[in-house]
């Protein structure tokens, strides 16, 4: 299983690439992928960490350092773009959903012509790449507050670029049922908005 991407088949002509957070392909990401297949999407979740076992939530600092030192945003985005090139002729529509660092990676891949839309959950580092303008429709979800930046200021900057950005009750990780930061109401509202977004694009 080492270094292996996870794929979930539903015989659909719509593909969603799910981009995990710093912890890797953990139970939250697996459950989310399975939920998407029930909505009749084909799903691929690339293993960007290139390690078999995901990090535990208690290893947040180690997980972050591993990602920044051994992977990084540019390399991760390149891997996703290579994957897009491999699969783009097999599907009618392709979307990307990312969580945390995965949301920023989705943002970096939104310039690709074969992407029909991106959704990002808690992509705090998107603030470092605001010079980028997505070619595809984009919808971004943020918690009420983040430790390292002002959420309202980032949303304002994104809305000036005509990006749909929403703020939900809760903290970073509000959509993860396995996290102590989980907020069920916000998670359900965000998931519903995401599905509507895919249907309308």
Residue pairs with C-beta under 8 A, 6 or more apart in sequence:
1 52
2 51
2 52
3 47
3 50
3 51
3 52
4 47
5 44
5 45
5 46
5 47
5 83
6 25
6 30
6 33
6 44
6 45
6 47
7 42
7 43
7 44
7 45
8 33
8 34
8 36
8 37
8 42
8 43
8 44
8 45
9 37
9 42
10 37
10 40
10 41
10 42
10 43
11 42
12 40
12 41
12 42
13 42
13 91
13 92
13 93
14 40
14 41
14 42
14 91
14 92
14 93
14 94
14 95
14 198
15 41
15 42
15 43
15 44
15 87
15 90
15 91
15 93
15 94
15 95
16 36
16 41
16 42
16 43
16 44
16 94
16 95
16 96
16 97
17 43
17 44
17 45
17 46
17 80
17 83
17 84
17 94
17 95
17 96
17 97
17 106
18 29
18 32
18 33
18 36
18 43
18 44
18 45
18 96
18 97
18 98
18 102
19 45
19 46
19 48
19 76
19 80
19 96
19 97
19 98
19 99
19 101
19 102
19 103
19 105
19 106
20 26
20 29
20 45
20 47
20 48
20 49
20 54
20 99
20 102
21 29
21 99
21 100
21 101
21 102
22 55
22 60
22 63
22 64
22 66
22 67
22 100
22 101
23 54
23 55
23 56
23 57
23 59
23 60
23 63
24 47
24 48
24 49
24 51
24 53
24 54
24 55
24 63
25 45
25 47
25 54
26 54
26 55
26 178
27 178
28 99
28 176
28 177
28 178
28 179
29 45
29 99
30 45
31 177
31 178
32 97
33 43
33 45
35 191
36 43
36 97
37 43
39 195
41 95
42 91
44 83
44 87
46 79
46 80
46 83
48 67
48 71
48 76
48 79
48 80
48 102
48 105
49 66
49 67
49 70
49 71
50 70
50 71
51 66
55 62
55 63
55 66
57 178
57 179
57 180
67 76
67 101
73 101
73 104
73 105
73 108
73 125
74 108
76 101
76 105
77 105
77 108
77 109
80 96
80 105
80 106
80 109
81 109
81 112
84 94
84 109
84 112
84 114
84 115
85 114
87 94
88 94
88 114
93 116
94 114
94 115
94 116
95 115
95 116
95 117
95 118
95 119
95 198
96 106
96 109
96 110
96 115
96 117
96 118
96 119
97 106
97 118
97 119
97 120
97 121
97 194
98 104
98 105
98 106
98 107
98 118
98 119
98 120
98 121
98 123
99 120
99 121
99 122
99 175
99 176
100 121
100 122
100 123
100 124
100 172
100 173
101 123
101 125
102 120
102 121
102 123
103 120
103 121
103 122
103 123
103 126
103 140
104 120
104 123
104 124
104 125
104 126
104 128
104 129
106 118
106 119
106 120
106 123
107 118
107 120
107 123
107 126
107 129
107 132
107 134
107 138
107 140
108 129
108 132
109 115
109 118
110 118
110 132
110 134
110 135
110 136
110 138
111 132
111 133
111 134
111 135
112 135
112 136
113 135
115 135
115 136
116 136
116 137
116 201
117 136
117 137
117 138
117 139
117 197
117 198
117 201
118 134
118 136
118 137
118 138
118 139
119 138
119 139
119 140
119 141
119 194
119 197
120 126
120 138
120 139
120 140
120 141
121 141
121 175
121 190
122 141
122 142
122 143
122 146
122 172
122 173
122 174
122 175
123 140
123 142
124 142
124 146
124 148
124 149
124 172
126 140
126 154
126 158
127 149
127 154
127 157
130 157
130 158
130 161
133 161
134 163
136 201
137 164
137 197
137 201
138 163
138 164
139 163
139 164
139 165
139 166
139 193
139 194
139 197
140 158
140 163
140 164
140 165
140 166
141 165
141 166
141 168
141 175
141 190
141 193
141 194
142 151
142 154
142 155
142 165
142 166
142 167
142 168
143 151
143 167
143 168
143 169
143 170
143 171
143 172
143 173
143 174
143 181
143 186
144 151
144 167
144 168
144 169
144 170
144 171
145 151
145 171
146 172
147 172
151 167
152 167
154 165
155 165
155 166
155 167
158 165
159 165
164 197
166 190
166 193
168 174
168 183
168 186
168 189
168 190
169 183
169 185
169 186
170 181
170 182
170 183
170 186
171 181
171 183
172 181
173 179
173 181
173 182
174 181
174 182
174 183
174 186
174 187
174 190
175 182
175 183
175 186
175 187
175 190
175 191
176 182
176 187
177 184
177 187
